[in-house]
Amino acid sequence: MPEFTAETLPVRQLYRVSEVMLLLSLSRSVIYELIRSGRLGSVTEGRTRLIPATAISRYIDLLTAEAKDADYGQSA
């Protein structure tokens, strides 16, 4: 299997957990915790856990919205 970095990862519809770790700069245990908590969507094909590209985008949107909410909560 070739070595990938976040910059060289091919754009696809489904990513393995190890690839999402690179994309989001998070550990394997954090990725699985996000999946368990429902913050990051995933699908299973056989015994392989895959994360749809749309789920990654939704997770990033969620983080952005939470950051905006936190900024609005800090009024001067």
TIRORO-335912 format. One record per residue: residue number from 0; residue in one letter; x, y, z of N, C-alpha, C, O in turn. Coordinates in pm, 1 decimal. Last residue first. Layout:
% TIRORO-335912
+-----+------+----------+----------+----------+----------+----------+----------+----------+----------+----------+----------+----------+----------+
! pos ! code !     n_xx !     n_yy !     n_zz !    ca_xx !    ca_yy !    ca_zz !     c_xx !     c_yy !     c_zz !     o_xx !     o_yy !     o_zz !
+-----+------+----------+----------+----------+----------+----------+----------+----------+----------+----------+----------+----------+----------+
! NUM !    A !        X !        Y !        Z !        X !        Y !        Z !        X !        Y !        Z !        X !        Y !        Z !
...
+-----+------+----------+----------+----------+----------+----------+----------+----------+----------+----------+----------+----------+----------+
This chain:
% TIRORO-335912
+-----+------+----------+----------+----------+----------+----------+----------+----------+----------+----------+----------+----------+----------+
! pos ! code !     n_xx !     n_yy !     n_zz !    ca_xx !    ca_yy !    ca_zz !     c_xx !     c_yy !     c_zz !     o_xx !     o_yy !     o_zz !
+-----+------+----------+----------+----------+----------+----------+----------+----------+----------+----------+----------+----------+----------+
!  75 !    A !  -1794.8 !   4161.4 !   2419.4 !  -1703.2 !   4256.7 !   2484.7 !  -1777.4 !   4355.9 !   2569.1 !  -1715.8 !   4442.8 !   2630.8 !
!  74 !    S !  -1892.5 !   3818.6 !   2432.9 !  -1918.5 !   3958.1 !   2397.9 !  -1829.5 !   4049.9 !   2480.0 !  -1794.1 !   4020.1 !   2594.1 !
!  73 !    Q !  -1869.6 !   3527.5 !   2353.6 !  -1769.6 !   3610.5 !   2420.4 !  -1789.4 !   3755.7 !   2380.5 !  -1711.1 !   3809.9 !   2302.5 !
!  72 !    G !  -2052.5 !   3402.0 !   2194.0 !  -2073.2 !   3395.5 !   2338.0 !  -1976.8 !   3481.9 !   2416.3 !  -1999.7 !   3507.5 !   2534.5 !
!  71 !    Y !  -1945.6 !   3418.8 !   1944.3 !  -2058.3 !   3505.8 !   1976.0 !  -2086.0 !   3508.9 !   2125.4 !  -2137.4 !   3608.0 !   2177.2 !
!  70 !    D !  -1751.1 !   3216.8 !   1963.5 !  -1708.8 !   3355.6 !   1943.6 !  -1820.7 !   3452.2 !   1980.0 !  -1794.8 !   3556.6 !   2039.9 !
!  69 !    A !  -1913.2 !   2991.8 !   1983.5 !  -1824.9 !   3024.8 !   2095.6 !  -1778.3 !   3169.4 !   2085.3 !  -1767.0 !   3237.9 !   2186.9 !
!  68 !    D !  -2030.7 !   2996.4 !   1730.6 !  -2114.5 !   3009.7 !   1849.7 !  -2030.9 !   3049.2 !   1970.1 !  -2073.7 !   3131.9 !   2050.6 !
!  67 !    K !  -1801.1 !   2949.7 !   1575.5 !  -1874.0 !   3076.5 !   1561.8 !  -1960.8 !   3100.9 !   1683.8 !  -1965.3 !   3212.4 !   1735.7 !
!  66 !    A !  -1740.9 !   2690.5 !   1659.3 !  -1643.3 !   2797.5 !   1682.0 !  -1710.2 !   2933.9 !   1672.4 !  -1680.4 !   3023.7 !   1751.2 !
!  65 !    E !  -1965.2 !   2554.3 !   1568.1 !  -1938.1 !   2559.2 !   1712.1 !  -1838.8 !   2669.7 !   1745.3 !  -1851.4 !   2735.3 !   1848.7 !
!  64 !    A !  -1928.1 !   2587.5 !   1291.4 !  -2045.7 !   2645.1 !   1356.9 !  -2024.5 !   2655.9 !   1507.5 !  -2061.9 !   2756.3 !   1568.0 !
!  63 !    T !  -1691.3 !   2439.3 !   1258.1 !  -1694.8 !   2581.4 !   1223.6 !  -1811.2 !   2650.9 !   1292.9 !  -1795.4 !   2760.4 !   1346.9 !
!  62 !    L !  -1776.4 !   2183.6 !   1331.5 !  -1670.1 !   2249.3 !   1407.5 !  -1669.6 !   2400.0 !   1383.3 !  -1650.0 !   2478.6 !   1476.0 !
!  61 !    L !  -1967.0 !   2142.5 !   1127.4 !  -2007.2 !   2140.9 !   1267.7 !  -1903.6 !   2212.5 !   1353.7 !  -1939.3 !   2293.4 !   1439.3 !
!  60 !    D !  -1802.0 !   2141.6 !    901.1 !  -1905.3 !   2245.1 !    915.2 !  -1951.6 !   2256.3 !   1059.9 !  -1973.1 !   2366.7 !   1109.9 !
!  59 !    I !  -1660.5 !   1906.3 !    958.4 !  -1588.2 !   2033.9 !    951.8 !  -1685.8 !   2150.1 !    965.6 !  -1655.9 !   2247.5 !   1034.8 !
!  58 !    Y !  -1874.5 !   1725.2 !    939.7 !  -1800.9 !   1738.8 !   1065.3 !  -1723.8 !   1871.1 !   1068.4 !  -1722.5 !   1939.7 !   1170.6 !
!  57 !    R !  -1944.3 !   1752.1 !    669.9 !  -2041.3 !   1789.1 !    774.2 !  -1971.9 !   1809.4 !    908.4 !  -2006.7 !   1901.0 !    982.8 !
!  56 !    S !  -1709.1 !   1651.4 !    550.3 !  -1749.6 !   1790.8 !    527.7 !  -1847.0 !   1838.0 !    634.4 !  -1835.4 !   1949.9 !    684.4 !
!  55 !    I !  -1726.2 !   1386.5 !    637.6 !  -1610.4 !   1467.4 !    675.7 !  -1644.5 !   1615.5 !    660.5 !  -1612.5 !   1695.9 !    748.0 !
!  54 !    A !  -1959.3 !   1309.4 !    511.2 !  -1955.3 !   1309.0 !    657.9 !  -1837.9 !   1391.6 !    708.5 !  -1848.8 !   1459.3 !    810.7 !
!  53 !    T !  -1882.4 !   1321.4 !    243.8 !  -1985.8 !   1413.5 !    291.6 !  -1987.6 !   1420.8 !    444.1 !  -2014.4 !   1526.9 !    500.4 !
!  52 !    A !  -1705.4 !   1110.9 !    226.6 !  -1652.2 !   1246.5 !    213.5 !  -1753.7 !   1348.3 !    264.7 !  -1715.7 !   1450.2 !    322.5 !
!  51 !    P !  -1771.8 !    851.2 !    467.2 !  -1803.3 !    922.7 !    343.5 !  -1743.2 !   1063.3 !    344.1 !  -1731.8 !   1126.6 !    449.1 !
!  50 !    I !  -1559.4 !    617.9 !    597.5 !  -1618.6 !    748.0 !    627.9 !  -1644.6 !    818.5 !    495.3 !  -1551.3 !    843.2 !    418.9 !
!  49 !    L !  -1580.2 !    273.4 !    683.9 !  -1549.1 !    377.6 !    586.6 !  -1622.2 !    505.6 !    623.6 !  -1734.0 !    501.6 !    675.0 !
!  48 !    R !  -1463.2 !    -21.9 !    814.7 !  -1531.8 !    102.7 !    849.6 !  -1485.2 !    209.7 !    752.0 !  -1365.3 !    234.2 !    738.4 !
!  47 !    T !  -1496.3 !   -351.8 !    709.6 !  -1422.7 !   -226.9 !    693.0 !  -1510.7 !   -107.5 !    726.0 !  -1620.2 !    -93.5 !    671.6 !
!  46 !    R !  -1619.7 !   -589.8 !    694.2 !  -1559.8 !   -556.6 !    823.6 !  -1485.3 !   -423.7 !    820.9 !  -1419.0 !   -387.1 !    918.0 !
!  45 !    G !  -1863.6 !   -487.2 !    478.1 !  -1799.8 !   -606.5 !    533.8 !  -1749.0 !   -573.5 !    673.2 !  -1826.4 !   -533.7 !    760.2 !
!  44 !    E !  -1860.5 !   -166.2 !    526.0 !  -1864.4 !   -256.0 !    410.6 !  -1788.4 !   -380.1 !    451.9 !  -1665.6 !   -379.8 !    460.0 !
!  43 !    T !  -2027.0 !     79.6 !    705.6 !  -1947.3 !    -41.9 !    713.0 !  -1969.6 !   -123.6 !    586.8 !  -2083.3 !   -147.2 !    546.0 !
!  42 !    V !  -1991.0 !    434.3 !    746.1 !  -2061.9 !    317.6 !    694.7 !  -1969.2 !    198.1 !    708.4 !  -1847.8 !    213.5 !    721.4 !
!  41 !    S !  -2031.5 !    732.3 !    946.4 !  -1952.9 !    626.4 !    883.0 !  -2045.8 !    517.6 !    832.2 !  -2162.7 !    509.9 !    869.9 !
!  40 !    G !  -2004.6 !   1071.0 !   1071.4 !  -2077.4 !    958.2 !   1014.4 !  -1984.4 !    855.9 !    952.0 !  -1873.2 !    888.1 !    910.1 !
!  39 !    L !  -1930.1 !   1217.1 !   1366.6 !  -1871.0 !   1183.6 !   1237.0 !  -1940.8 !   1058.3 !   1185.3 !  -1936.0 !    952.8 !   1248.5 !
!  38 !    R !  -2086.9 !   1234.2 !   1590.7 !  -2037.6 !   1359.9 !   1532.9 !  -1974.1 !   1339.4 !   1395.7 !  -1964.9 !   1433.6 !   1317.0 !
!  37 !    G !  -2157.3 !   1003.6 !   1719.1 !  -2245.9 !   1051.6 !   1614.1 !  -2200.8 !   1181.8 !   1550.0 !  -2270.3 !   1234.7 !   1463.2 !
!  36 !    S !  -1994.4 !    878.8 !   1897.8 !  -2077.9 !    986.6 !   1950.1 !  -2174.4 !   1042.4 !   1845.6 !  -2263.7 !   1120.1 !   1879.4 !
!  35 !    R !  -1857.4 !    698.6 !   1733.0 !  -1947.3 !    647.7 !   1838.8 !  -2043.5 !    754.9 !   1888.4 !  -2159.7 !    726.5 !   1917.6 !
!  34 !    I !  -1708.8 !    883.9 !   1577.9 !  -1806.5 !    795.2 !   1513.8 !  -1906.9 !    745.1 !   1617.6 !  -2027.6 !    748.3 !   1593.6 !
!  33 !    L !  -1548.1 !    994.7 !   1776.2 !  -1637.9 !   1081.7 !   1699.3 !  -1745.5 !    999.8 !   1629.0 !  -1860.8 !   1042.1 !   1621.5 !
!  32 !    E !  -1408.9 !    763.2 !   1847.6 !  -1495.2 !    828.4 !   1946.7 !  -1593.6 !    922.1 !   1876.4 !  -1710.7 !    927.7 !   1914.0 !
!  31 !    Y !  -1262.7 !    715.0 !   1613.2 !  -1364.3 !    617.9 !   1655.4 !  -1457.6 !    676.7 !   1761.4 !  -1575.6 !    642.0 !   1763.9 !
!  30 !    I !  -1098.5 !    947.3 !   1619.8 !  -1188.3 !    921.9 !   1506.3 !  -1299.2 !    825.3 !   1547.3 !  -1416.5 !    850.3 !   1519.6 !
!  29 !    V !   -957.9 !    900.8 !   1857.5 !  -1047.1 !   1017.1 !   1847.7 !  -1145.3 !    998.3 !   1732.5 !  -1263.4 !   1030.2 !   1746.4 !
!  28 !    S !   -809.9 !    673.5 !   1788.4 !   -908.2 !    664.8 !   1896.9 !  -1004.9 !    782.7 !   1893.7 !  -1122.8 !    765.7 !   1924.4 !
!  27 !    R !   -646.1 !    775.2 !   1582.2 !   -743.0 !    669.0 !   1553.8 !   -850.8 !    663.8 !   1662.2 !   -969.3 !    651.2 !   1631.5 !
!  26 !    S !   -613.6 !   1137.0 !   1603.3 !   -571.2 !    999.4 !   1628.9 !   -683.4 !    901.0 !   1595.2 !   -799.7 !    939.1 !   1581.7 !
!  25 !    L !   -612.3 !   1382.5 !   1339.1 !   -663.2 !   1328.8 !   1464.7 !   -615.9 !   1184.5 !   1480.1 !   -582.4 !   1118.3 !   1381.9 !
!  24 !    S !   -604.2 !   1527.9 !   1096.8 !   -494.4 !   1536.1 !   1195.3 !   -541.7 !   1494.4 !   1334.2 !   -514.9 !   1561.9 !   1433.6 !
!  23 !    L !   -781.7 !   1488.9 !    894.9 !   -825.8 !   1571.8 !   1007.3 !   -718.6 !   1591.5 !   1113.8 !   -740.3 !   1664.2 !   1210.8 !
!  22 !    L !   -634.7 !   1331.0 !    711.1 !   -709.8 !   1448.1 !    666.1 !   -742.6 !   1543.4 !    779.9 !   -732.7 !   1665.0 !    764.0 !
!  21 !    L !   -531.2 !   1122.0 !    871.7 !   -442.1 !   1216.3 !    803.7 !   -514.6 !   1345.0 !    765.9 !   -462.5 !   1454.7 !    786.1 !
!  20 !    M !   -770.9 !    999.6 !    952.6 !   -674.2 !   1043.6 !   1053.5 !   -579.2 !   1147.2 !    992.9 !   -550.0 !   1248.9 !   1055.9 !
!  19 !    V !   -869.2 !    924.5 !    709.7 !   -936.3 !   1034.7 !    778.4 !   -847.1 !   1088.5 !    890.5 !   -848.0 !   1208.1 !    919.5 !
!  18 !    E !   -700.7 !    708.2 !    662.8 !   -694.7 !    824.1 !    573.7 !   -759.6 !    946.1 !    637.8 !   -711.0 !   1058.1 !    622.2 !
!  17 !    S !   -777.6 !    529.6 !    861.6 !   -638.7 !    576.4 !    857.8 !   -622.2 !    699.1 !    768.3 !   -538.3 !    784.8 !    795.9 !
!  16 !    V !  -1043.8 !    478.7 !    786.4 !  -1015.7 !    551.6 !    910.5 !   -873.9 !    607.5 !    908.2 !   -852.2 !    721.7 !    948.9 !
!  15 !    R !  -1090.4 !    537.5 !    433.8 !  -1061.8 !    450.0 !    547.1 !  -1030.3 !    536.8 !    668.9 !   -994.6 !    653.8 !    655.4 !
!  14 !    Y !  -1350.6 !    709.2 !    257.9 !  -1214.1 !    704.9 !    309.4 !  -1203.9 !    604.2 !    423.2 !  -1298.4 !    587.7 !    500.4 !
!  13 !    L !  -1537.0 !    770.4 !    -38.8 !  -1523.7 !    698.8 !     88.2 !  -1376.5 !    690.6 !    127.6 !  -1289.3 !    668.2 !     43.7 !
!  12 !    Q !  -1501.2 !    927.7 !   -265.1 !  -1628.0 !    937.2 !   -193.1 !  -1620.5 !    872.8 !    -55.3 !  -1690.5 !    915.9 !     36.3 !
!  11 !    R !  -1183.6 !   1100.7 !   -302.2 !  -1277.0 !    990.7 !   -326.1 !  -1406.4 !   1017.3 !   -249.6 !  -1418.7 !   1117.2 !   -178.7 !
!  10 !    V !   -875.7 !   1219.0 !   -392.0 !  -1011.6 !   1261.9 !   -359.0 !  -1106.3 !   1149.6 !   -399.5 !  -1109.4 !   1108.3 !   -515.4 !
!   9 !    P !   -576.7 !   1080.2 !   -247.1 !   -667.9 !   1098.0 !   -359.5 !   -807.6 !   1137.8 !   -311.7 !   -852.1 !   1095.8 !   -204.9 !
!   8 !    L !   -337.9 !   1259.1 !    -62.3 !   -447.5 !   1163.4 !    -54.9 !   -542.7 !   1185.2 !   -172.4 !   -585.7 !   1298.2 !   -195.4 !
!   7 !    T !   -139.7 !   1444.9 !    -42.5 !   -136.0 !   1355.7 !   -158.8 !   -248.4 !   1252.9 !   -159.8 !   -253.6 !   1168.1 !   -248.9 !
!   6 !    E !   -185.0 !   1587.3 !    193.2 !   -175.1 !   1661.5 !     67.5 !   -182.1 !   1570.7 !    -55.3 !   -225.9 !   1614.7 !   -161.6 !
!   5 !    A !   -177.6 !   1397.8 !    392.5 !   -303.8 !   1468.4 !    371.0 !   -302.6 !   1541.4 !    236.7 !   -407.0 !   1555.9 !    173.1 !
!   4 !    T !      4.4 !   1127.2 !    239.3 !     -5.4 !   1236.7 !    335.0 !   -137.9 !   1304.9 !    306.6 !   -203.9 !   1273.6 !    207.5 !
!   3 !    F !     58.8 !    775.8 !    200.7 !    -10.3 !    899.4 !    166.6 !      9.2 !   1001.0 !    277.0 !     28.0 !    965.7 !    393.4 !
!   2 !    E !    230.3 !    504.3 !     60.2 !    221.8 !    598.2 !    172.2 !    155.1 !    726.8 !    124.1 !    190.7 !    780.2 !     19.1 !
!   1 !    P !     64.0 !    220.7 !    -90.1 !    147.7 !    340.4 !    -95.4 !    127.4 !    428.7 !     27.3 !     21.2 !    427.7 !     89.6 !
!   0 !    M !     84.7 !   -117.9 !      0.0 !      0.0 !      0.0 !      0.0 !     89.2 !    124.1 !      0.0 !    181.0 !    133.1 !     81.4 !
+-----+------+----------+----------+----------+----------+----------+----------+----------+----------+----------+----------+----------+----------+
